Amino acid sequence: GKLIVPDGKFTIATGDIIGLAACRENLFDILKGIGIIREKTRKVMIVGGTIEAEYLIDMLVKDKKKVTLIESDIDRCRELMEKYPEVNVSLGSGELADVLEVENIGSMDALVSLTTSDEMNMVTSMYAWSRNVPSVITSVDAPEHLKLLHRVNLDITLSASEISVNKLIRFIRNCEVGAEKNEIEKYATVADNKAEVLQFSADEGFKGLDKRFCDPQFKLKKNIIIASVIHNEELIIPNGSSTITKGDKVIVVADKKAGIERLNDIFAD
């Protein structure tokens, strides 16, 4: 399909795949309002007691989610039980389907598979999908596995190699810019690698400093949008009255063909 970074004249058609930028606090209400989700995620099952799982558990517990963790190594289970007394930690020995059913997989709002095995993550996620778990998140590394999971329409796939490639691209792009300011601080690809998400810091050299987004001088190139601005550590989804001040973090979404290397590259000539 064709990538479109929308402007005010764009209309959404049946079958379009859309990406959203939203404050975390408002995301549920937005997704519920447009019919994508119906209930908040309350119960989460994690398969694999990896370091990544620990980071996720920390966030989920902070958000007061009910977490079930399945780990196949008994010593690791004991370790995680001691660290997370509020989490239901279960030893996942035996047949995978039996273990998932014992822990009531069908009642979960989300499943996240984070073992070190692509194959285990894929089988776990496919089983959760077959049991109608509303949200299934899978960690895989091999590109061919990513393609397979996208074909069966699992919600989210995380690839360590893809993340590493994004970091490498950011490094290369910054080398191309050289020692100049407004270099890329964070980088990711979205929309099947057709678009880029780039973060910059606005300094005194930014052409749009203190100008309202609706100002005729604040005209962006085609297929480029400012998705959000971080001002004094507060995330802002901008509108026509918004401005960017010195020190703000600016998150830009752009067609890869635009070749954005500096923050000032977003403006039309």
N, C-alpha and C positions, 0 to 999 in steps of 0.2 A: 504493500500500500504506500501511498504518498504521505510524507510527513508535512504537517501544517502547524506552524506556531501561530495560534489564532490572534486576531485583532478584534476590535469592537464590531466589525461587520460580519464576522464568521458565524455560521449556524451549524449546529450538530445534526448529522443525518443518522438514520437507522443503520446500525452496523459499524459505526465509527468506534475506534478505540481511543479513549481519552485519558490524559494524565492530569492530576490535580495538584495544586500547591495550596496547602492549608496549614494553619496553626494547629498544633497537636491537640490543644484543648477543644477546638471546634470541629475536628475531623469527623468524629462519630456523628454529630448532628448533621453535618453536610452529607455524609454518605447515606445516612438514614433518610434524609430529606429527598434524595434523588433515587431512593429505592435499592441501593446496592447492598446495604446491610439492614437488618431488622432489630437485632439485639446487640448489646455490648458484649465483648468477650470477657467472660468471667472465669471459665475453667480452661486451663491450658495444660496439655500433656507434652513433655519434652522427652525425646528418646536419645540417649547418649549423654553421659556425664562429662562432657569435654569442658575445656576452659571457656569456649564460646557459650556453652550452656550456663556456666556460672554467671557470666555477664548478663545473660538474659534473665536468669532467675532473680538477680539483684534488682533489675528493673521491674519485673512482674510483682515481686513481693512488695516493693515500694508502692506499686499501684494497687496493692491489696487484691491481687488475683489469686485464685486457688490453683496451685501448681502441683502436678504429678510428674515425677521424674523417674524414668526407667533406665537402669544401668546394668550391664551384664557382668561387671567385675565386682565381686563381693567386697574387696578391700576399698575400692572407690566408693561403693555404696555406703559403707560405714563412715568414710570420710565426709561424704556429702550430707549424711544424716546428722552428724555432729555440727556441721557448718550451717545447715538450714533446717532447724527443728520444726519450722512452720510449713515445710514442704513434705508432701507424701513421696518418699523415696522408696522405690521398689526394685528388687533384684530381678532382672529380666533374663533369667535362664529358662531354657526350654523353647518350645515352638513360639514363634513371634506372635501369630494370631491369638494363641491362647493367653499369652502375657497381656496383650492389648485388651482382650475381652475381660480378663480378670480385673483390670484397672478401669473398666467401663469406658472404652474408647468412644462408644456411640453417644455418650452424654457430654463429650468435650465440645467446647466452642472453637478450639484451635489445636492443631498438632504441629510440633516443630521437631524435625528429625535432624540431629546434629552429630551422629556417630562419625567415625573416621572412615567409614566404608560407603562409597557411592551406592553400591548395590543394596546394602542394608537400608540406606536412606530412601532409595527409590521404592523398594518393596514396602517399607513401613508407610510411606506416603500414599502409595497406591491403595494399600489396605484401608487407610484412614479415609481416602477419597471414596472407596466402595462402601464405607459405613456412613457416608454423608456428613462427615465432619465439615462444618462450614468453611473453615480456613485451614489450609495445609501449606506448611512452609518447609522447604527441603534444601539441605546443603549438599551440593554436588560439585565436583571439580572438572570432570572430563567434559569437553565441549559436546561430544555426541550424546551424553546423558542430559545435558541442558536442553538440547533440541528435542529429545524424546519427551521430557517432562512438559515442555511448552506445548507439544502436540496434544497431550491429554488434558491440557487446561488446568494444571495445578496452579494454585494462586501465586506462589512466589518461589523462585529458585535462587539460591545463593552460591556463587562460585568463587572459591578462593583465588583461582588463577585469573578470573575476570577482574577481581578487585586488584590483584597485583598488576595486571596489565594497565588498569586505569591509573594506578600510581606511577607506573613507568611513563605513560603518555604525558601525565602532568609534568614529570621531571623533564622530558624531552622538550615539551612546549615551552617550559620556563627557560631552558637552555637557549632555545631559539630567540626568545625575547631578550636574553642577556641580563645585564645587571639593572635594567630599568625598573622603575616602580610599576605598580598595578599588575604585578605578575599573578599568575593563577595560584590561588592558595589551596583550593580543593577542586577535584575533577571527577566526574562520573559520566557514563553514557546511559541513555535511556532510549525507549522506542526502538528496540531491536538495533541498537548501535547507530541510529540515524541522527540522533540529537545529543547534544552535550549539555551538562549542567556544570557551570563554572562559578567559583566564588572568588571575588576580588575584594580588596579594601579600597575605599574611596579616599584619596588624598587631595592635596591642594591642586594637583594637576588635572583632576577630573573635570571634564568640560560641563558636566551636568550638575555640578555642586550647587546646592540650595535652589535649584530650579524645580518648579512644579512639573509633574509628569505630563500635565495637559498643556504645558507651554509649547508653542510651535517650534521653539529652538530645541526642545527635548524630543526629537524625532529619531526613532530607532530604525535600523535596517530591517528589511523584510525578513520574516521568520526568526525574529529575535524578540524575547520578552524578558522583563525583569520579574522574576517569580516571587522574590521576597527580599526584604532588607532587614538586617539585624542592627538595631539602633539601641545603644546602651544595654546590650544583652537581651533586648526584647525583639522577638520576631514579628515583623510587620508584613502583611500581604498588601502591597501598594494599590492605590487607586489614583485617579487623576489629580487629586489634591496633594498626594505624597511628594516628599522631597528627600534628597540624599544629602547628608551633611558629612563633613570631614570625619573620618574614622569609622564610618558605617561599613558593615559587610554587605556586599551586593551579590545576590545569587541570580545568575543569568542562565536562561535556557535558550539554546540556539541550534539551528540546523548545523550539522557538522561542516557543511560546505561553506559556511560563513567564515570559518577560519579565525575565530576570535582568540587573540593572544593577550590583549590589554583591555582594560575596562573601556577606554575611549573608542575601541573598535566597534562598539555596539551602535554608534550613531551613524545615521545616514549622512552622506556627503552633502 
